[in-house]
């Protein structure tokens, strides 16, 4: 059967449209997977992967104290070399005391307070306060990178002081999540917790009201929650990233890895980064914030 020139033109147009739609879809997917513009990736993101598993969800990263602390810091564990930091972000930084439902919460905020593209909240461990998550020079400059990644991409970063790691501490962070959501309605919120701060993450994961506002969590060097699968966070299937040092003397990496493996078997969206020979504070120093945030934001 012969087709007229008009028919050929229509078919060609449809084919072109479908091809354009496919390219557009692929382009949108690529942008979603790479949402945050780079910041000093040549210094922070070029890590050697020793082992992978679970289709890339599990990875073992090479860590060497002499290279990653002594070779990186001007004063080991206290002050990183200047090339790892960019201090212009301090212009967007402020110490604030928020009044949240009768609770006064001290925070360091970096980035715009309202209409932020996304929010990142970091919870410190025992003996810490808001200064830990805002320190530009400690932990190899990794918090300075986080601040620049968030503020530079139109987001807002909160480093609060958690006064107790019990129900009161959990309630304070739940209030902060509600506050951040009200400041930037409908925008993603990512919660990250380190060490004993992990208890705050697990507590918040049980609160359905907070979970409605969250988009994912990062747990570094933290305690394991054996009841996580009963939480509202688990039921919502929000992405969860674990990071741990293999020689952590405080909380065993094997405990978190066992939880990760059980979640993988249940087809839960999760990732696990193990730093080979890493200690308790290694993930805070070594975690690639851009990879983690992009992965959570893409989901």
KEROFI-62765 format. One record per atom (N, C-alpha, C): residue in one letter; x, y negated, z negated. Coordinates in steps of 0.02 Angstrom, whole numbers, plus 50000, padded with zeros to 5 digits. Atoms other than C-alpha are relative to their C-alpha. Example, Ala and Ser with C-alpha at 12.3 -4.5 7.8 and 13.67 -1.06 7.14 Angstrom:
// residues 2
a500455005950000;a506155022549610;a500454994050000;s499585005950003;s506845005349643;s499614994549963;
***
This chain:
// residues 299
x500435006050000;x500005000050000;x500444993850000;x499635006149996;x500674983150050;x499754994949948;x500185005350047;x500714969049925;x500154993350032;x499905006649972;x500514951149973;x500564996449964;x499475004050030;x501824938149937;x499794997349932;x500255002750063;x500714931149800;x500025005349945;x499964994650049;x500604948249716;x500725000949977;x499294999250019;x502504949949720;x500224994449953;x499815005750042;x502664932649647;x499745000849929;x500304998950066;x501474936849504;x500395005349961;x499644994650033;x502374953249467;x500694997749978;x499345002650017;x504054944549471;x499964995449940;x500085004750056;x503404931249353;x499895003849935;x500124996050060;x502754944449232;x500645003349976;x499364996750018;x504414953749237;x500474995049968;x499565005150027;x505354937649208;x499794997949929;x500265001850066;x504214933349062;x500195005249948;x499844994650047;x504464950448982;x500745000149984;x499285000250012;x506344949049004;x500174994249954;x499885005950043;x506334931548929;x499785001449929;x500254998550068;x505284937648782;x500475004749964;x499534995350031;x506494951948752;x500634996549979;x499395003850016;x507994940248758;x499874995449940;x500185004450055;x507104927948644;x499955003849935;x500064995950060;x506674941748521;x500685002149974;x499324998150021;x508474947748519;x500374994149971;x499675006050025;x509074929948496;x499754998249931;x500285001550066;x507884927148351;x500265004949948;x499754995050046;x508454943448271;x500724998549982;x499305001650014;x510274938248289;x500054994149953;x499995005850044;x509914921448210;x499805001849929;x500234998050066;x508984929548066;x500545003849963;x499484996150032;x510424941348034;x500614995949984;x499425004350010;x511654926848035;x499754993049983;x500375006150015;x510594913447954;x500464994349976;x499595005250030;x511964904147859;x500634998850041;x499395001949964;x513344894847950;x500615001949958;x499404997850036;x515104900747904;x500304994549956;x499605004550041;x516164892947768;x500615003849976;x499364996950019;x517994898147752;x499985007650005;x500054992749990;x517574915447819;x500695003250009;x499344997249989;x519394917747868;x500365001649935;x499694998850065;x519864917247683;x499605004849957;x500434996250046;x518374926047603;x499705006350032;x500394994649969;x517604937947731;x500425005450032;x499574995049968;x519094947147803;x500265005049949;x499834994850049;x519094962047686;x500075006750034;x499884993549971;x519744979447724;x499515005249973;x500484994850019;x518394992847722;x500365006750002;x499664993550006;x519125009347660;x499535005850017;x500474994549991;x517545019647673;x499304997350007;x500705001849994;x515745018347727;x499575006349997;x500474994450002;x514215029347705;x499294997350003;x500715001849999;x512325029347714;x499864994850055;x500105004449943;x512345021147886;x500234992949986;x499725006550014;x513405006947820;x499744996749937;x500285003050061;x512365003447665;x500485000649941;x499504999050052;x513775010147556;x500694998550029;x499345001649977;x515525003147572;x500494999649942;x499465000750048;x517175004247479;x500494994950029;x499585005449977;x518224988447494;x500685000349964;x499325000150028;x520104987747468;x500094993949956;x499865005450047;x520564977447315;x500695001149970;x499334999650028;x522314973747255;x500124993949956;x499945005450048;x522614963347099;x500584995350017;x499435004249983;x524324957147154;x499854995550060;x500175004049941;x523624951147320;x499404995449986;x500635003650005;x521864945747270;x499944995549939;x499975004750056;x522304937047106;x500654996250003;x499365003450003;x524154933247097;x500194996550065;x499845003149936;x524324929847282;x499514994850022;x500535004649980;x522744919547290;x499964993949954;x500085005250050;x522814909147131;x500654996149990;x499435004250020;x523954894647090;x500195001549928;x499924997550069;x523714899346907;x499555006049994;x500414993949998;x523144917546897;x499394999849954;x500654999650033;x521294919046846;x499744993349975;x500225006550025;x521184900546807;x499904994850055;x500045005249948;x521494890146963;x500225002850067;x499854997549934;x521404895847143;x500394994850040;x499655004649956;x522494888247278;x499504995250033;x500445005449976;x521794872047349;x499655001850066;x500304998649935;x521464879247523;x499355004049995;x500604995950008;x520084890347452;x499384995849982;x500565004050024;x518994875747395;x499914993850042;x500175006449969;x518114860547467;x499574996449950;x500325003250058;x517624848347331;x499484994750019;x500515004949980;x516494836947434;x499315001949977;x500654997650022;x515044847747377;x499804997349931;x500165002850066;x515184839947205;x499544993950004;x500455005849992;x514264824847274;x499275002149997;x500694997450002;x512724835947283;x499865003849936;x500044996050061;x512974843047108;x499794995649941;x500235003750059;x512114837746945;x499865004849943;x500194996450060;x511954844146768;x499324997349977;x500685002050018;x510124843846716;x499745004349942;x500374996250050;x509024849246571;x499274999950021;x500684999449976;x507374855546637;x499535001849943;x500524998350049;x505794856146531;x499505004550036;x500394995049964;x504924872046586;x499515003549952;x500514996850041;x503304876646500;x500215000249927;x499795000550070;x503984870746333;x500705002549986;x499324997650008;x505694878546361;x500484995050033;x499505004449973;x507194867146385;x500585004350027;x499504995849968;x508424874846507;x500544995650032;x499445003649971;x510144867846546;x500225003550064;x499794997249936;x510624870346728;x500514995350033;x499635003949950;x511914864646853;x499665001350066;x500334999449935;x511044861147017;x500474997450054;x499615002249943;x511934859847184;x499545000350061;x500445000349942;x510964854247337;x499374996049984;x500605004050007;x509304845647364;x499495003249954;x500464997350050;x508054847647223;x499335002050031;x500664998749971;x506504847547334;x500065001850074;x500054998049929;x506044855447501;x500655003250025;x499394996449980;x507614866147503;x499825005850046;x500124994649953;x507764879047640;x499965006749965;x500014994050041;x508084892447509;x500324998449933;x499735000950068;x508584894347326;x500415006049980;x499594994750030;x509984904447246;x500094998449926;x499925000750072;x510034907147058;x500525005149977;x499494995550027;x511564914446971;x499955000349924;x500044998950072;x511474922046796;x500675002849975;x499354998050028;x513094923346697;x499925005749950;x500014994850051;x513564936746571;x500114997249931;x499905001950069;x513944936546386;x500554994749993;x499525005450016;x514864921146318;x500074994950057;x499985004949946;x514534911646480;x499484994649990;x500525005149997;x513504896246517;x499974997350071;x500105002649932;x513024885446666;x500654998150034;x499365002149970;x514834880046690;x500345005650039;x499664994449968;x515394897546741;x499815000350074;x500224999449931;x514344898146899;x500104993750042;x499875006249963;x514834880346947;x500744998450003;x499285001250002;x516714881946920;x500315000950069;x499734999949933;x517594877747082;x500645004250006;x499334997249995;x519284885247039;x500075007149973;x499944993350028;x518974901146939;x499725005150049;x500234994449957;x518594918247017;x500184999050073;x499745000649932;x519644914147168;x499644995050044;x500375005049962;x518554899447220;x499355002550029;x500594997149969;x517084910747258;x499364996249984;x500595004050015;x515824899747169;x500004993550041;x499975005949957;x516444884647266;x499755001850069;x500254997949934;x516124894547425;x499245000749998;x500724999250005;x514384899147364;x499654993350001;x500315006650003;x513984881047325;x500004996750070;x499955002949933;x514584875447497;x499545003650049;x500454996249955;x513634889447586;x499284997949989;x500705001650014;x512014885047498;x499844992850018;x500145007049988;x512084866047500;x500114998250074;x499855001649930;x512864865647675;x499485002650048;x500534997349958;x511404875747743;x499304997849978;x500645002950019;x510044865147664;x499655003349941;x500304996650057;x509764876047511;x500164996649934;x499865002550067;x509854873247325;x500245005849956;x499694994950042;x510894882747197;x499924997949927;x500075001350072;x510524884047010;x500455004849961;x499624996150048;x511744890046878;x499764998149930;x500285001850065;x510764890146714;x500405003049942;x499734997150062;x511334893146535;x499485004649971;x500464995150031;x510524909046469;x500225000949928;x499825000050070;x510494908246280;x499935006949968;x500074993250027;x509964926346250;x499815004650057;x500134995149947;x509854942046355;x499445004749980;x500594996250022;x508184947546286;x499394997250035;x500615002349968;x506374943646326;x499974992450005;x499995007349998;x506664925246286;x500424997550060;x499585001849943;x508074924146413;x499655001550066;x500374998249939;x507014933146542;x499454994950013;x500555004849992;x505554921246511;x500264993350027;x499715006349977;x506694906146537;x500155000250075;x499844999449929;x507274912446707;x499365000950042;x500654999649965;x505494917046757;x499714993050009;x500235006949994;x505044898846721;x500414996250052;x499585003349951;x506524893046825;x499805002150071;x500234997549934;x505934903946971;x499354996550020;x500635003549985;x504194896246959;x500144992750017;x499835007049987;x504964878846952;x500314999250069;x499675000449934;x506074882047104;x499495001050056;x500514998649951;x504584889047198;x499554993950010;x500425006049995;x503554873447159;x500374994350034;x499605005349968;x504984862147215;x500065001150075;x499924998349929;x505154871247381;x499515005550017;x500534994949991;x503494880147414;x500115004450061;x499974995349945;x503554895747520;x500705001650024;x499324998949978;x505444895747535;x500315005849961;x499694994150033;x506544910947494;x500364998249935;x499635000550063;x507244913147318;x500385006449989;x499574994250011;x508704924747284;x500304999549930;x499754999750069;x509184929947107;x500625004449998;x499394996150007;x510954935647067;x500215000149927;x499834999250070;x511564942346900;x500665003749993;x499354996950012;x513274947146833;x500045002849930;x499864996950065;x513774958746691;x499355000649958;x500594999550042;x512554957446544;x499414996150028;x500545003649966;x511574945146649;x499555004650041;x500414995149965;x510964960546741;x499365001749963;x500604998750039;x509744963046599;x499454994950017;x500495005049979;x508914946846654;x499695001950067;x500264997849935;x508764953146832;x499495005549993;x500464994350008;x507964969446777;x499364997849965;x500605002550034;x506784960046661;x499554996250047;x500385003949951;x506244947946797;x499675004750051;x500274995349950;x505984962846914;x499355003149977;x500624997150026;x504574968746801;x499414995150003;x500525005250002;x503614952246814;x499724998950071;x500305000449933;x502424952846962;x499954992850025;x500055007049980;x502214933946962;x500664997450028;x499335001949975;x504094931346984;x500155003550065;x499854996049940;x504234945147112;x499664997150062;x500345003149943;x502954936347223;x500404994250030;x499615005849978;x504174921847234;x500715001850022;x499324997949985;x505784931847255;x500055003250069;x499864996749936;x506574938047416;x500535005449994;x499504994850009;x507964948947344;x500444998549940;x499565000750057;x509264951747209;x500695002950016;x499324997550001;x511124954347190;x500195001449928;x499784998150067;x511754963847036;x500735001850002;x499284999050000;x513624962847002;x500245002449932;x499694997450062;x514534973446871;x499495000749945;x500535000150049;x512884975846783;x499825006749971;x500294994050030;x512004988246672;x499465002750046;x500514996849959;x510835000646755;x499335000049965;x500684999650027;x508945000346732;x499705006750021;x500284993449982;x508305018446725;x499264999750019;x500725000649985;x506515012046741;x499874995350058;x500095004849946;x506805001046893;x499445002150048;x500504997749952;x505675011847002;x499284998849978;x500675001750024;x504205006946893;x499864992650005;x500055007350001;x504494988346919;x499604997450060;x500355003449945;x503504976147026;x500484998750059;x499505001249948;x505114972347121;x500085006250045;x499934993749962;x505304990647172;x499395001150043;x500614998949963;x503494991847225;x499944995450060;x500015004849944;x503714976447334;x500545001450052;x499454998149954;x505244984547416;x500424994050021;x499575005749986;x506264968547403;x500735002450002;x499314997849993;x508094970247455;x500424999049937;x499594999950060;x509354974247318;x500715002050018;x499294998749985;x511254973347333;x500375001049934;x499574998750057;x512434981147205;x500724998650018;x499285000749990;x514264976447185;x500355001849934;x499694997550060;x515454984847063;x500745001450012;x499304998049997;x517294987947026;x500065007349978;x499964992850015;x517815006247023;x500295001449931;x499704998950066;x518795003946861;x499684995649946;x500355004350048;x517494993546769;x499955003649932;x500014996750066;x517734997546582;x499384998349959;x500595002250039;x516124988946526;x499385003950021;x500564996249973;x514784996446637;x500265004450057;x499724995449951;x515245011946737;x499704999150069;x500235000649931;x515135010246925;x499575006050020;x500374994049981;x514485028046936;x499264999649982;x500715000750020;x512875023246845;x499614996050053;x500335004049949;x512445009646971;x499985003850066;x499984996349937;x512975020747115;x499475005550001;x500524994850003;x511805034547056;x499314996950013;x500645003349987;x510355022147055;x499954998250074;x499995001749929;x510855016047228;x499835006150043;x500114994049960;x510885033847295;x499285002549996;x500704997950007;x509175037847224;x499544995350039;x500405004849961;x508485022047304;x500065001350074;x499904998549930;x509245026547471;x499585006150022;x500394994149984;x508405043547465;x499264998350007;x500705002249996;x506755034347442;x499904994850056;x500035004749944;x507135023647597;x499904992849976;x500065006850028;x507275008147488;x500544995650031;x499505004549970;x508174992847563;x500534998049948;x499485001250049;x509784992847463;x500695000950030;x499314999449979;x511664991047483;x500445000449938;x499544999250056;x513154995347373;x500714998650024;x499305001549985;x514894987647380;x500425001949939;x499554997850053;x516234996247276;x500704997450017;x499325002649991;x517904987347255;x500495004949968;x499534994850023;x519245000747244;x500524997149954;x499565002150055;x520274998647083;x499774993649967;x500245006250028;x519224983347041;x499795000749927;x500175000350070;x518894978246861;x499304996849991;x500675002550015;x517364970746775;x499844993550037;x500135006449968;x517554953346849;x500134999850075;x499814999849930;x518104958947022;x499444998050048;x500535001949952;x516404957747111;x499864992550002;x500125007250000;x516184939647057;x500524996450042;x499455002949961;x517864935547134;x499975001950074;x499914997349934;x517714946347288;x499375000750043;x500614999049960;x515884947447341;x499974994950057;x500075004449943;x515594940347514;x499294997149999;x500665003050010;x514164928547474;x499634999150066;x500355001249937;x513794924647656;x499685006450026;x500284993649978;x513544943047699;x499385001849959;x500564998250044;x512414945947549;x499394995650014;x500575004649989;x511344930447575;x499695001050068;x500274998949933;x511174933347762;x499595006550003;x500374993749999;x510644951347732;x499324999349967;x500645000850035;x509304946547608;x499544995350038;x500425004749963;x508684931647708;x499735003050065;x500224996949937;x508584942347866;x499425004849989;x500534995150013;x507384954447781;x499354996349983;
***
